């Protein structure tokens, strides 16, 4: 399975956030889907794509992505 998260390039996050999000999201998603490959990149809009996954997989990954983003204070530091 391949998971791609896109972030709106007109509203970039702080420096290092893309890399940190990729690492944290990979940890969390790989607990449920060990074969998943995670990519976070800039695009023209925010989005989530799940390739070679079921609808229920996408829904679960969306929940994981949301929880990861909401808990950024715990895993991301700008220092």
N, C-alpha and C positions, 0 to 999 in steps of 0.2 A: 504494500500500500504506500502511496505517496501523498503527503499532506503539504499543501502550499498555502502559506498565509501571506497575504499582500497588505502592505501599509501604504497609505496615501502619501506620495512623495511631496505633496504640497504642504503637508503637516508632519514633518519628520520628527521622530522622537529624539531624546538626548543621545549624544555620542555614546556608542557602545551598546545601545539598547537592542539593536537588531541581533547582534551576536549573543547577548545575554538571553534574549527571548528565545532564540533558536535552541540554545542549550537547555534552558528550563522547560520549554515545551517538549523537547525531545525526551527528557527524563520522564515527564508525566505521561506523555502519549505512549512511550515504549513500555510502560508498566502494563497497559491494556493490550497494546498491539506491538509486540517485540520486533516485527518485521517492517514497521513503518519508518519511512524516510521523511524527515521534516525539512522544509525550506521556508525561510522567511525572507521576503524581498520587498523592495519598493515597486509600486505600480501606480496607476492613475486613480485607484480607489482602494479602500479597505475591502478585504474579502477572504474567503476560505474555500479551498478546493480540496476534495478528497478523491483521489483517483484509485481505481481498483478496490473500492470499499462499498459496503452496503449503505443504504439510507440510515439504518440504525447506527452504523459506525460513524457516519458524518455527524449525526446528532450528538453522540457521545464526545466526539472530538471537539465539536463546537462548545460543549459544556466545559471540557478541559481547557480549551483556549480562553474562554471567558474567566474561569477561575484563576488561570495563570496570570492573565492581564490584571485582574482585580487585586492579586496578591503581589504585585510588582514591588511594593515597599519592602517585602520580605526577602526577595532574591536579587534585586537590582540596586546597585549603588553607583552614583555619579562620580564618586571619588576615585 
